Amino acid sequence: MSDTLRTTRVAIIGGGIMGVAAQYQLAEAGWTDTILFEKAELTSGSTWHAAGQIAHAVGSRVMGWINKTSIETYKSVERETGQSIGWHEVGGFRIATTDDEVDWMKSIMGVGRLLYLPMDLVGPEEVSEVNPFYKVDNVKAAVRTYEDGHIDPSSVTMALAAATRARGAKIERHNQVLGASRKGDMWLLRTEKGDVLAEHIVIAAGSYANQVGEWFGLKIPSVSCLHHYLVTDTVPEFEGRPELPVMRDNSYGGYIRQEQKSGLIGIYEGHVCPTVWEMPDGAPWAAENELFEADYDSIGDFLMVAFDKMPILAELGIKRVVRGAITHTPDGGMLVGPSGAPNVWLSCGSSIGLAWGGGAGKVLADWMVHGETAINTRGMDPRRYGDFTTDHFIVERTKDEFMRRHDTPCPGKQFNALRPLNRHPLYDRLAAKGAVFGEVAGWERPRYFGEVGEVEQIGWGHQPWHAHALDEAKATREAAGVIDLCAFAQFEITGKDAGKLLDRLSANRIPRKDGRMSLNHLLTPKGRFETEITIWRITEDRYFTGSPIARANPDFDWIKSQIREGEDVQMVNRSADWGMLAMSGPASRRILAELTDADLSNATFPWLSGQEISVAGIPCYALRVSFVGELGWELHAPLDRIARIYDALFETGEKHGLRDLGSYAFNGMRMEKAYRASGEMTTDIGPYDVGLERFVVTKDRDFIGMDALLARDPEWELFYAELHAGDIDIHGGEPVLHNGDIVGLTTSGGFGYTVGKSLGWLFVKKGTPRDGLSVQILNRDIPVYIHPEAIFDPQNLRPRSED
C-alpha cells in the first residue's frame, strides 16, 4: 500500500451506471478532478445483468425528463467516442386492460406532451398491426411510443467511462474503498491502494450503499430485491422482420421484448419479494457478477400469463434465466442529492438504473456544481425519509413497493405495509369515528370521515368520499371543523442570536414584536425555494416554527447548518413528540373561549399572533392562523396531551356544530382561498415566479439567496384557475395549453366544496395570455377560467372576524 496521500475534489464510490454517469455529468459541468473507485470491474454489481429498457411512457414529468435526459446523454456519448452503446430504438407499447389503466394511459399522454415526446393513444388494432404475435383480446387501449427502447448495459457504461477519462477524470478499477473518516473539512478514504483525501463523496455503491453509508453515519433506505428475466430459444417468427417494440403489461407484472432473435420476459412477482443481503450483514464484499437460482414456483403463474399474451414463446425452451439483485427503496424513488452528512451525496437506490442513470447524474452534477437543478428534486432527495425509517420499515415497505410496482398508480394510491406505522394518541379515536387515513411521512392523517372500517376508493374521477368531504367543508364554513395535524414539523429555536439567524435565512422579515407570526421562505444561495415555514416570536430570544412534516429533517438540518461559529443558538426538534390540532370556522372562538381563561378577542389575540395559554387546563401554544381561510387557531402541545385537548374541544364544541375535518376537504378549502402549498414552491423556482413578492423584503437586508433572486428576471408566473370539467379535478403535473400550444403545467388542485368549483394552480411562461387556456386531463383539453383573486372571501375578512 502506498504511503502517498492523494487528494481529489470528488471521490465516487461505485462503478455501475449510476456512479459512472454521475462522474461523466460532473466532468461535463467542469468538475474533472474526480476519482471513481470500483472494487471489481465496471458494471460488475447490478448494472451488467440489467435488461436495459428505457421508457417514455411514464407517470410523471420529472421521471419522463430523467429518462429523456438519459437517452440523450447516452446517444451524445456514442457520437463523441465512437463506441457503440447497443441502443435499440424500437419504441414500445404500455397496455391497458382495465378502465383505471385506460385513465392512466390517458394521463401518460400529458407527460409526453409536456416533454415533446412522440406518443399516441391507440387501440388493440394498432397493437396487433405492429406486434402481430401479441394477443389483444382484453386490450382496451395502449400508449405507443417511438423513440425509446433498450440499451446494452456494459456498452453504454464503457462509453461513458471513455468520455469521462477523455475529460481528465480518473477511474480506478480493482481498488476497493475500505472505510472513511472526517479530517478537518475533508473526508479521508482508506482504499486498497492508499488513502485519498476528498472534498466531496458520492455514494453510488448500489447494493453496498447501506454498508458504505454507515462510514458516514447514514442509514440509507435501500434494499436488494431479486428480479427475474428469462431469454427463450430462437423464435423462428422473428427472422426477417423488424425488431418488435417493448411490451409492458400489468397483467403479468412485467415486460416482453425481442432479444436478438429470442424472446425476453421480465417478471415482477405481485405476491412475494425475495430480498438478499439485508442489514446488518449486507452484501458480501467478495460478490462480483452475482446471480441467483431461478424460482419458477414464484413466477410460474405470471409466466403463464405472459406466454398466453405472446403464444409464440410458449412452446420454446428457456436458454437463459437471469435472477439478480436490484436495489429498491420504500417509495420506489431513487436517492439522488445531499445525504445530510457534510459534502456526502447519494446516487443510489435506483431500481431502473439504465433508464435513470444519465438523468440522475445530470441532477446530481447540477446540484453539486451549481447549487440548483433544472427540475424539482424533492421526489428524489434522500432526506425525504424521516426518523421512522428503521431497518424493519425499510425492508418491509420496500417489499410492498416491489410487489405493487405494477399496480395502476391511481390518485390516492397508498402503501399497505406496516400501517399504521406511527399510531399517535388520536388514532383510535379518529378510527372509531370513521376516519379513512392516508400516510404522511410515516404518520396517519385522516383523509375523510366515512363509515367505520371503510376502504377508500381511488381513481381519477370523483369518488364516493367526495360527498363526505363536501359535508366536512360545509360544516367548517358554517360552524367549525378540527383537523388532526399531529404530523407537523415543529422546532424551537432559542438563544440571543436566534433572531439574527432566522432573519439571515428568511426572504421576509421575521416578526419584530413578541407574540407575532410571519410566513417566511428560506431560499437557497441561488434564490430558489429551500422551504416555507411559519415563525412565531415568543420572546426576543425564543422562536417557534412550523412546516410540513415531510420537511422535518431537511428543514432542521438546513437551519442548523447555517448557525455560525460563536453564535448563541440552540435548536430542538419537536416534530416527533409534539402534536397539533387546527380548529377553524366561525364558531371556533366560542368553542375555545369555554376552555380557556385567555382573552381571545381581536384586540388581545389578533390574527397572525400566538400565545402560551391553557386549554382545558392543559398548557399549549395557541397560534391564530388558519390554512382554510377562517377564524381559527392551531393548538400545539406534547403528543401525550393532545388527546385530552381533542376530547375537550368536542365535549364543548358539539353544541356549536364542531365536526372532524379530513385532508381532502382541507385541501379543497385551501384552493378556495387561493393559498399556495408545497406544489407551488418547488426547488427549481423562487418567490418571484409564483407571485409571492409581498413575502420578500430586501430593504436594508441581506438574506441568503437575495442577490441571486434580485438578479434573475422571473421566467414563469402562477395563474389561479377554475376548471370547466364535470367530475374530474387537477392533480398536478398536467399540461397547460394556450390555443393548443404547451405553455406550462399544473402544480396542484382540488375541488372547492363550498363554492362548487374545480380549482387549480397553473405554472405558465411569463406573459402568457389569460384567455384561451386549457388543461390536458385524461387526454382531453379542458378550458379554464383565470381568476385574479381568491374565489372565497377575497378580502380575507373571515380569519380576522370578531364574531
C-alpha positions in Angstrom: 0.0 0.0 0.0 1.3 3.4 -1.0 2.0 6.0 1.8 1.3 8.9 -0.5 -1.8 10.8 0.4 -3.6 11.8 -2.7 -6.3 14.5 -2.9 -9.4 14.9 -5.2 -12.4 17.2 -5.3 -14.9 14.3 -5.6 -14.5 10.7 -4.8 -17.2 8.4 -6.2 -17.7 5.0 -4.7 -19.2 2.5 -7.1 -18.6 1.8 -10.8 -22.1 0.9 -12.1 -24.2 3.0 -14.4 -25.2 5.4 -11.6 -21.6 6.1 -10.5 -20.1 6.3 -14.0 -23.0 8.6 -15.3 -22.6 10.9 -12.2 -18.9 11.2 -12.9 -19.5 11.9 -16.6 -22.0 14.6 -15.8 -19.7 16.2 -13.2 -17.0 16.3 -15.9 -19.5 17.9 -18.3 -20.2 20.6 -15.7 -16.5 21.3 -15.3 -15.5 19.2 -12.3 -12.9 16.9 -13.7 -10.8 16.5 -10.6 -12.7 13.3 -9.6 -11.8 9.7 -8.9 -14.2 6.8 -9.2 -13.4 3.8 -7.2 -14.7 0.3 -8.2 -13.7 -2.8 -6.2 -14.0 -5.0 -9.3 -14.8 -4.3 -12.9 -17.2 -1.5 -14.0 -20.8 -2.8 -14.1 -20.0 -5.9 -12.0 -22.7 -5.2 -9.4 -26.2 -4.9 -10.7 -25.7 -3.0 -14.0 -24.2 -5.8 -16.1 -27.3 -8.1 -15.7 -30.0 -5.4 -16.3 -32.4 -5.9 -19.1 -31.8 -2.3 -20.2 -35.2 -0.9 -21.0 -35.7 2.9 -21.2 -39.3 4.0 -21.4 -41.0 7.2 -22.4 -44.5 6.1 -21.2 -44.1 7.0 -17.6 -46.3 8.6 -15.0 -44.7 11.9 -14.2 -43.0 14.8 -15.9 -39.9 14.5 -13.6 -39.4 10.9 -14.4 -40.1 11.5 -18.1 -37.4 14.2 -18.0 -35.0 11.8 -16.3 -35.5 9.1 -18.9 -35.3 11.5 -21.8 -32.1 13.0 -20.5 -30.6 9.6 -20.1 -31.3 8.7 -23.7 -30.0 12.0 -24.9 -26.8 11.6 -22.8 -26.1 8.1 -24.0 -26.6 9.0 -27.7 -24.3 12.0 -27.3 -21.5 9.9 -25.7 -21.8 7.3 -28.6 -21.3 10.1 -31.1 -18.4 11.6 -29.2 -16.5 8.4 -28.5 -17.5 6.2 -31.5 -18.2 3.4 -29.1 -21.4 1.6 -29.6 -23.9 1.8 -26.7 -26.0 -1.0 -28.0 -29.1 1.2 -28.4 -32.2 -0.4 -29.9 -34.8 2.4 -30.7 -37.7 0.1 -31.1 -40.4 2.0 -29.2 -42.9 0.4 -27.1 -46.5 -0.2 -26.0 -47.9 0.2 -22.5 -51.0 -1.9 -22.4 -54.3 -1.1 -20.6 -56.8 -3.9 -19.8 -59.0 -2.2 -17.2 -60.8 1.2 -17.1 -58.4 2.5 -14.5 -55.5 1.6 -16.7 -57.1 3.4 -19.6 -57.3 6.5 -17.5 -53.6 6.0 -16.6 -52.7 5.8 -20.3 -54.6 9.0 -20.9 -52.7 10.7 -18.1 -49.4 9.5 -19.6 -50.2 11.3 -22.8 -50.0 14.5 -20.8 -46.4 13.7 -19.7 -45.5 13.0 -23.4 -47.0 16.3 -24.4 -45.1 18.3 -21.7 -41.8 16.8 -22.8 -42.4 16.8 -26.6 -42.1 13.0 -26.7 -43.9 11.4 -29.7 -46.5 9.0 -28.5 -50.1 8.0 -29.4 -53.0 6.6 -27.5 -54.1 3.6 -29.7 -56.5 0.7 -29.7 -55.9 -3.1 -29.9 -55.9 -3.0 -33.7 -52.7 -0.9 -33.9 -51.1 -3.1 -31.2 -51.7 -6.1 -33.4 -50.5 -4.4 -36.5 -47.1 -3.5 -35.0 -46.8 -6.7 -33.0 -48.9 -9.5 -34.6 -47.7 -12.0 -32.1 -49.4 -10.3 -29.1 -52.9 -11.3 -28.1 -55.2 -8.3 -27.7 -58.4 -10.0 -26.7 -58.7 -7.9 -23.5 -56.7 -4.9 -24.5 -58.7 -1.7 -24.1 -56.1 0.8 -25.1 -52.3 1.3 -25.2 -49.8 4.1 -25.3 -47.5 3.7 -28.2 -44.0 5.4 -28.0 -41.4 5.7 -30.8 -38.1 7.0 -29.6 -37.4 4.8 -26.6 -36.3 1.2 -26.4 -33.5 -0.8 -24.8 -29.7 -0.5 -24.4 -26.7 -2.7 -23.7 -25.7 -2.0 -20.1 -22.0 -2.8 -20.4 -21.5 -1.0 -23.7 -23.1 2.3 -22.6 -21.2 2.3 -19.3 -17.9 1.8 -21.0 -18.7 4.5 -23.5 -19.5 6.9 -20.6 -16.2 5.9 -18.9 -14.2 6.6 -22.0 -15.8 10.0 -22.4 -15.2 10.8 -18.8 -11.5 9.8 -18.9 -11.1 11.9 -22.0 -12.1 14.9 -19.9 -9.4 14.2 -17.4 -11.3 12.4 -14.7 -9.9 9.2 -13.2 -11.4 5.7 -12.8 -9.7 3.1 -10.6 -10.9 -0.4 -11.0 -9.9 -3.2 -8.6 -9.4 -0.6 -5.8 -11.9 -1.2 -3.0 -12.7 1.6 -0.6 -12.3 0.2 2.9 -13.6 3.0 5.1 -13.9 6.7 5.7 -13.4 9.3 8.4 -13.6 13.0 8.8 -10.4 15.0 8.6 -10.9 18.7 9.0 -13.3 19.8 6.3 -12.4 16.8 4.1 -13.1 13.1 4.0 -10.3 10.6 4.3 -11.0 7.4 2.3 -9.0 4.3 3.0 -8.6 2.3 -0.2 -6.7 -0.9 -1.1 -4.2 1.3 -2.9 -3.7 4.1 -0.4 -5.5 6.8 1.4 -7.3 9.6 -0.5 -8.5 12.9 0.8 -11.7 14.2 -0.8 -13.7 17.3 -0.5 -16.9 15.6 -1.7 -18.1 12.0 -1.6 -20.7 10.4 -3.9 -22.1 7.1 -2.7 -23.1 5.2 -5.9 -22.5 1.8 -4.4 -25.7 0.0 -5.4 -26.3 -3.0 -3.2 -23.4 -1.9 -1.0 -24.8 1.6 -0.3 -26.1 0.6 3.2 -22.6 -0.5 4.3 -20.9 2.4 2.8 -23.4 4.8 4.3 -22.5 3.6 7.8 -19.0 5.0 7.4 -20.6 8.5 7.2 -23.2 8.0 9.9 -26.0 7.4 7.4 -28.9 5.0 7.2 -29.6 4.6 3.5 -33.1 3.2 2.8 -32.3 0.8 0.0 -32.9 -3.0 -0.2 -31.6 -5.5 -2.7 -34.6 -7.3 -4.2 -34.3 -10.3 -6.7 -35.8 -9.8 -10.1 -36.2 -12.4 -12.9 -36.0 -12.2 -16.6 -35.8 -15.1 -19.0 -34.5 -15.5 -22.5 -36.1 -18.1 -24.8 -34.7 -20.2 -27.6 -34.6 -18.7 -31.0 -38.1 -17.6 -32.2 -38.4 -18.5 -35.9 -41.1 -15.9 -36.5 -38.6 -13.2 -35.7 -36.5 -14.0 -38.7 -36.6 -11.4 -41.5 -38.8 -8.8 -39.8 -38.1 -5.5 -38.0 -37.4 -5.8 -34.2 -40.5 -5.7 -32.1 -41.3 -2.9 -29.7 -41.0 -3.4 -25.9 -44.4 -4.6 -24.5 -45.3 -3.6 -20.9 -48.4 -5.2 -19.4 -49.5 -5.1 -15.7 -51.5 -8.4 -16.2 -48.2 -10.3 -15.8 -46.3 -7.7 -13.9 -43.6 -7.0 -16.3 -42.4 -6.8 -19.9 -41.8 -8.8 -23.1 -39.4 -7.8 -25.8 -37.2 -9.2 -28.5 -33.6 -10.0 -27.6 -31.8 -10.5 -30.8 -33.7 -13.5 -32.3 -35.1 -14.7 -29.0 -37.8 -13.5 -26.7 -37.1 -11.9 -23.3 -39.7 -11.9 -20.5 -39.3 -9.9 -17.3 -41.4 -10.7 -14.2 -42.1 -8.7 -11.0 -44.0 -11.0 -8.7 -47.0 -9.4 -7.2 -47.3 -11.7 -4.2 -43.7 -12.0 -2.9 -40.5 -10.0 -2.9 -37.4 -12.1 -2.2 -34.6 -9.9 -0.7 -30.9 -10.6 -0.1 -28.0 -9.0 1.7 -30.1 -7.3 4.3 -28.5 -5.3 7.1 -26.7 -5.6 9.4 -24.5 -8.0 7.4 -25.1 -6.5 3.9 -23.7 -7.6 0.6 -20.5 -9.7 0.8 -17.6 -7.6 -0.4 -16.3 -10.5 -2.5 -19.5 -10.7 -4.5 -19.0 -10.0 -8.2 -21.3 -10.6 -11.2 -23.6 -12.4 -8.7 -26.7 -14.2 -9.9 -29.2 -16.4 -8.0 -31.1 -19.6 -8.8 -34.4 -19.2 -10.6 -37.6 -19.7 -8.6 -40.1 -21.0 -11.0 -42.7 -21.6 -8.3 -42.6 -17.9 -7.5 -43.0 -16.6 -11.1 -44.9 -19.6 -12.6 -48.4 -18.0 -12.7 -47.1 -14.8 -14.0 -45.0 -16.5 -16.7 -48.1 -18.5 -17.8 -50.0 -15.2 -18.3 -47.0 -13.8 -20.3 -47.0 -17.0 -22.5 -50.7 -16.6 -23.1 -50.1 -13.0 -24.2 -47.3 -14.0 -26.6 -48.1 -17.6 -27.6 -45.2 -17.9 -30.0 -42.9 -18.1 -26.9 -44.9 -20.7 -25.0 -43.5 -23.8 -26.6 -39.9 -22.7 -26.7 -37.2 -23.7 -24.4 -35.6 -21.2 -21.9 -32.0 -20.9 -22.7 -31.1 -18.4 -20.0 -32.5 -17.1 -16.7 -31.2 -14.0 -15.1 -32.1 -13.5 -11.5 -30.1 -10.7 -10.0 -30.2 -8.2 -7.1 -31.6 -4.8 -7.9 -31.9 -2.0 -5.4 -35.3 -0.6 -4.4 -36.4 2.0 -1.9 -39.5 2.1 0.3 -41.3 4.5 -2.0 -39.8 3.3 -5.3 -37.9 6.6 -6.0 -34.2 6.8 -6.2 -31.8 8.6 -3.8 -30.1 11.4 -5.5 -28.8 14.5 -3.8 -27.4 15.6 -0.4 -27.4 12.9 2.2 -27.4 15.1 5.3 -23.8 14.4 6.1 -21.4 17.2 5.1 -20.5 17.1 1.4 -21.7 13.5 1.1 -24.0 12.9 -1.8 -26.0 9.9 -2.9 -26.7 8.4 -6.3 -28.2 5.1 -5.5 -31.4 3.3 -4.6 -32.2 3.0 -8.3 -34.4 0.2 -9.4 -34.2 1.3 -13.1 -30.6 2.2 -13.4 -30.1 2.4 -17.1 -33.2 4.5 -17.6 -32.4 6.7 -14.7 -28.6 6.9 -14.7 -27.9 9.7 -17.2 -30.7 11.9 -15.9 -29.9 11.2 -12.3 -26.2 12.1 -13.0 -27.3 15.4 -14.5 -29.4 16.3 -11.5 -26.6 15.4 -9.1 -24.0 17.3 -11.0 -26.1 20.4 -11.3 -26.9 20.3 -7.6 -23.2 19.8 -6.6 -21.7 22.3 -9.1 -24.3 25.0 -9.5 -26.3 24.6 -6.3 -29.6 24.2 -8.3 -31.2 21.8 -10.7 -33.3 22.2 -13.8 -36.2 20.2 -12.3 -37.9 19.7 -8.9 -35.8 17.3 -6.9 -38.0 16.7 -3.8 -39.1 13.3 -5.0 -35.5 12.0 -5.2 -34.0 14.0 -2.3 -32.6 11.3 0.1 -33.5 13.5 3.1 -37.3 12.9 2.4 -37.2 10.0 4.8 -37.7 10.7 8.4 -36.7 9.0 11.7 -39.4 6.4 11.2 -37.2 4.6 8.7 -35.9 1.8 10.9 -34.3 -1.3 9.3 -37.6 -3.2 9.6 -39.5 -0.4 7.9 -37.0 -0.1 5.1 -37.2 -3.8 4.3 -41.0 -4.4 4.7 -42.1 -1.2 2.9 -39.7 -1.9 0.1 -41.1 -5.4 -0.3 -44.6 -3.7 -0.6 -43.3 -1.3 -3.2 -41.7 -4.1 -5.2 -44.9 -6.3 -5.2 -47.1 -3.3 -6.1 -44.9 -1.6 -8.6 -47.2 -2.8 -11.4 -50.4 -1.6 -9.7 -52.2 1.1 -11.6 -51.0 4.4 -10.0 -54.4 5.9 -9.5 -54.6 9.2 -7.5 -54.8 8.3 -3.8 -52.8 5.1 -4.0 -51.2 4.2 -0.7 -48.8 1.6 0.5 -50.2 -1.0 2.9 -47.2 -2.5 4.7 -46.8 -1.7 8.4 -49.9 0.5 8.6 -50.4 2.3 10.9 -46.7 3.0 11.4 -46.9 5.8 13.8 -50.1 5.4 15.9 -50.3 8.6 17.8 -52.8 9.1 20.7 -55.7 10.3 18.5 -55.6 7.4 16.0 -58.0 5.1 17.8 -60.5 7.9 18.5 -60.5 9.0 14.9 -60.8 5.5 13.5 -63.8 4.9 15.8 -65.4 8.0 14.2 -64.9 6.6 10.6 -61.6 8.2 9.7 -60.1 6.9 6.5 -56.4 7.5 6.7 -53.6 8.4 4.4 -49.9 8.1 5.4 -47.8 11.3 5.5 -44.1 10.8 6.3 -44.9 7.8 8.4 -47.8 9.3 10.2 -51.5 8.5 9.8 -53.7 11.5 8.9 -57.5 11.4 8.1 -58.3 11.9 4.5 -62.1 12.0 5.2 -64.6 10.6 7.6 -66.9 7.8 6.4 -68.2 4.6 7.8 -66.1 2.7 10.4 -63.8 0.3 8.6 -64.4 1.9 5.2 -61.8 1.3 2.4 -61.1 4.3 0.2 -62.0 4.0 -3.4 -59.4 5.6 -5.7 -59.3 6.8 -9.3 -59.1 9.9 -11.5 -62.7 11.0 -11.2 -64.7 12.0 -8.1 -65.0 9.0 -5.8 -67.7 8.2 -3.2 -65.7 10.1 -0.5 -66.3 13.3 -2.4 -69.7 13.6 -0.6 -68.1 13.2 2.8 -65.5 15.9 2.1 -68.3 18.2 1.0 -70.1 17.7 4.3 -66.9 18.4 6.3 -66.1 21.6 4.4 -69.7 22.9 4.7 -69.7 22.2 8.4 -66.4 24.0 8.9 -67.5 27.1 6.9 -70.9 27.2 8.8 -69.7 26.3 12.3 -66.2 24.8 12.9 -64.0 21.9 12.0 -60.9 20.4 13.6 -58.2 18.6 11.7 -55.5 16.3 13.2 -52.2 17.8 12.0 -50.1 16.0 14.6 -47.8 15.1 11.6 -46.2 18.6 11.5 -42.6 19.8 11.7 -42.2 21.9 14.8 -38.9 23.4 16.0 -38.0 25.6 19.0 -35.1 27.9 18.3 -33.6 29.8 21.2 -30.6 31.9 22.2 -29.6 35.6 21.8 -28.6 35.1 18.2 -31.7 33.0 17.2 -33.5 36.0 15.6 -30.3 37.0 13.8 -30.1 33.5 12.3 -33.7 33.4 11.2 -33.6 36.8 9.7 -30.5 35.8 7.7 -32.3 32.8 6.3 -35.7 34.4 5.6 -36.8 36.3 2.5 -39.5 38.0 4.6 -38.7 39.9 7.8 -39.2 37.8 10.9 -41.6 39.1 13.5 -40.4 42.3 15.2 -42.7 42.1 18.2 -43.2 39.4 20.8 -46.2 37.2 20.1 -46.4 38.0 16.4 -46.2 35.5 13.5 -44.9 35.7 9.9 -44.8 33.5 6.8 -41.2 33.0 5.7 -39.5 31.5 2.7 -36.0 30.2 3.2 -34.1 30.3 -0.1 -31.0 28.6 -1.5 -28.0 30.7 -2.4 -29.4 30.6 -5.9 -32.6 32.3 -4.8 -34.8 29.1 -5.1 -37.1 27.7 -2.6 -35.4 25.7 0.2 -38.6 25.6 2.3 -41.5 27.6 3.7 -42.0 28.0 7.4 -44.1 30.0 9.8 -42.2 31.8 12.5 -43.7 32.8 15.9 -41.6 35.1 18.0 -42.3 34.1 21.6 -39.7 36.5 23.0 -36.6 38.2 21.5 -34.5 35.1 22.1 -37.2 32.4 21.7 -38.9 31.3 18.4 -41.3 28.5 17.4 -41.5 27.4 13.7 -43.9 25.1 11.8 -43.7 23.5 8.3 -44.9 20.3 6.5 -43.8 17.0 8.3 -42.0 15.7 5.2 -39.6 18.6 5.6 -38.9 18.0 9.3 -35.4 16.6 8.9 -34.3 18.6 5.8 -35.5 21.9 7.4 -34.0 21.2 10.7 -30.6 20.3 9.2 -30.7 23.3 6.8 -31.4 25.8 9.6 -28.9 24.2 11.9 -26.2 24.1 9.2 -26.4 27.9 8.9 -25.5 28.6 12.6 -22.2 30.4 12.5 -19.3 29.7 14.8 -19.7 31.6 18.1 -23.4 32.3 17.6 -25.7 31.6 20.6 -28.4 29.4 19.0 -30.0 26.2 20.3 -32.5 24.1 18.3 -34.9 21.4 19.5 -36.9 19.3 17.0 -40.4 18.8 18.5 -41.8 17.0 15.4 -41.8 13.5 16.9 -43.1 14.3 20.3 -45.4 17.2 19.9 -48.7 17.3 18.0 -51.1 19.9 16.6 -54.8 20.4 16.2 -56.1 23.1 13.8 -59.7 24.3 14.6 -61.2 26.7 12.1 -64.6 28.2 11.5 -66.9 31.0 12.7 -67.7 29.1 15.9 -64.1 28.4 16.8 -63.7 31.4 19.2 -66.9 30.5 21.1 -65.7 26.9 21.5 -62.2 27.8 22.6 -63.5 30.5 24.9 -65.3 27.9 27.1 -62.0 26.1 27.6 -59.5 28.8 28.4 -59.2 31.9 30.5 -57.2 33.7 27.8 -58.8 36.7 26.1 -59.4 35.6 22.5 -60.6 39.0 21.2 -59.1 40.7 18.2 -57.7 43.4 20.4 -55.8 41.0 22.7 -55.3 38.0 20.4 -55.1 39.3 16.8 -54.8 37.5 13.5 -51.2 36.1 13.0 -50.2 36.1 16.6 -49.6 33.4 19.2 -49.8 33.0 22.9 -49.0 30.4 25.6 -52.4 29.5 27.0 -54.1 26.7 28.8 -56.9 24.8 27.1 -59.0 22.6 29.4 -56.2 23.0 31.9 -53.5 21.8 29.5 -50.7 24.3 28.6 -50.2 24.7 24.9 -49.1 27.1 22.2 -52.0 28.7 20.5 -51.4 30.4 17.1 -54.2 32.4 15.5 -53.9 31.2 11.9 -55.9 29.1 9.5 -55.0 27.4 6.3 -58.6 27.1 5.2 -59.2 30.9 5.5 -61.5 31.0 8.6 -61.3 32.3 12.1 -59.2 29.7 13.8 -56.4 28.6 16.0 -53.6 26.0 15.8 -53.1 24.3 19.2 -49.6 22.8 19.7 -48.8 20.6 22.7 -46.9 17.4 23.6 -48.4 14.4 22.0 -49.3 12.7 25.3 -51.7 15.7 26.0 -53.2 16.1 22.5 -56.0 13.6 23.1 -57.2 15.4 26.2 -57.4 18.7 24.2 -59.2 16.9 21.4 -61.8 15.4 23.8 -62.3 18.8 25.5 -62.9 20.5 22.1 -65.6 18.0 21.1 -67.2 17.9 24.6 -67.6 21.7 24.3 -67.9 22.0 20.6 -70.7 19.5 19.8 -73.4 22.0 20.7 -71.7 24.6 18.4 -71.7 22.2 15.4 -68.0 21.2 15.6 -67.0 18.5 13.1 -63.9 16.4 12.2 -62.2 17.6 9.1 -60.1 15.5 6.7 -57.3 16.4 4.3 -59.5 16.2 1.2 -61.9 18.9 2.5 -58.9 20.8 4.0 -57.2 21.0 0.5 -60.4 22.0 -1.2 -60.9 24.9 1.2 -57.2 25.8 0.7 -57.9 26.1 -3.0 -61.0 28.3 -2.5 -58.7 30.7 -0.7 -56.0 30.6 -3.4 -53.4 29.6 -0.8 -50.1 28.2 -2.2 -48.7 25.0 -0.9 -45.6 22.8 -1.5 -46.6 22.0 -5.0 -46.3 25.7 -5.9 -42.9 26.1 -4.2 -40.6 23.6 -5.7 -36.8 23.5 -5.7 -36.4 24.8 -9.3 -38.2 28.2 -8.8 -38.3 31.2 -6.4 -40.8 33.6 -4.9 -41.0 35.9 -7.9 -42.0 33.1 -10.1 -45.2 32.3 -8.1 -46.4 35.8 -7.1 -45.0 35.8 -3.6 -43.3 39.2 -3.9 -45.2 40.5 -0.8 -43.2 38.0 1.3 -39.9 39.3 0.1 -38.4 42.3 1.9 -35.0 43.4 0.6 -34.6 47.0 2.0 -31.7 47.2 4.5 -31.4 43.4 4.5 -29.0 40.7 3.3 -30.6 37.2 3.4 -29.3 34.0 1.8 -30.2 34.0 -1.9 -31.2 37.7 -2.0 -28.6 38.8 -4.6 -29.4 35.8 -6.9 -33.2 36.4 -6.5 -32.8 40.1 -7.5 -30.5 39.3 -10.4 -32.9 36.9 -12.1 -35.9 38.0 -14.1 -38.8 35.6 -13.5 -39.5 33.3 -16.4 -42.7 32.0 -15.0 -45.9 33.1 -13.3 -48.7 31.4 -11.4 -52.4 31.5 -12.5 -55.3 30.6 -10.3 -57.8 28.7 -12.4 -61.3 27.3 -12.5 -61.5 24.1 -14.4 -64.7 23.7 -16.5 -65.0 20.0 -16.1 -67.5 17.5 -14.7 -66.3 15.1 -12.1 -62.5 15.4 -12.6 -60.0 17.7 -10.9 -56.5 19.0 -11.4 -54.0 16.8 -9.6 -50.7 18.4 -10.6 -48.3 17.8 -13.4 -50.8 18.1 -16.3 -50.0 20.2 -19.4 -51.3 23.8 -19.7 -52.1 24.9 -23.3 -52.8 28.2 -25.0 -54.6 27.7 -28.2 -53.2 24.2 -28.4 -49.5 25.1 -27.6 -47.8 24.0 -24.4 -47.2 27.0 -22.1 -46.8 25.3 -18.7 -48.1 22.7 -16.3 -50.4 22.5 -13.3 -48.9 22.4 -9.8 -51.8 21.3 -7.6 -55.6 21.5 -7.4 -58.8 20.2 -5.9 -62.5 20.7 -5.7 -63.7 23.8 -3.8 -66.5 22.1 -1.9 -68.2 25.3 -0.6 -68.1 27.2 -3.9 -68.8 24.1 -6.1 -65.9 24.6 -8.4 -62.9 22.6 -9.5 -59.8 24.8 -8.9 -56.1 24.6 -9.6 -52.8 26.4 -9.9 -51.2 26.8 -13.4 -47.4 27.4 -13.7 -47.0 29.1 -17.1 -44.4 31.1 -19.1 -44.2 34.7 -18.2 -46.5 36.8 -20.5 -48.9 34.0 -21.2 -52.4 35.4 -22.1 -55.1 34.6 -19.6 -57.7 33.9 -22.3 -57.7 30.7 -24.4 -56.1 28.5 -21.8 -56.9 24.8 -21.2 -55.5 21.9 -19.2 -55.0 18.5 -20.6 -56.5 15.9 -18.3 -57.1 12.3 -19.3 -56.2 13.3 -22.8 -58.9 16.0 -23.0 -58.2 19.7 -23.4 -60.4 21.2 -20.8 -61.0 25.0 -20.8 -60.1 27.0 -17.7 -61.1 30.5 -16.5 -58.4 32.5 -14.7 -59.5 34.3 -11.5 -57.5 37.4 -10.4 -58.1 36.6 -6.7 -59.5 34.1 -4.3 -63.0 32.9 -5.1 -63.9 32.7 -1.4 -63.6 35.7 0.8 -61.1 37.6 -1.4 -60.7 40.4 1.2 -59.7 37.8 3.8 -62.2 39.2 6.3 -63.3 35.9 7.9 -59.9 35.0 9.5 -59.9 38.4 11.2 -63.5 38.2 12.3 -64.5 39.5 15.8 -67.7 37.3 15.9 
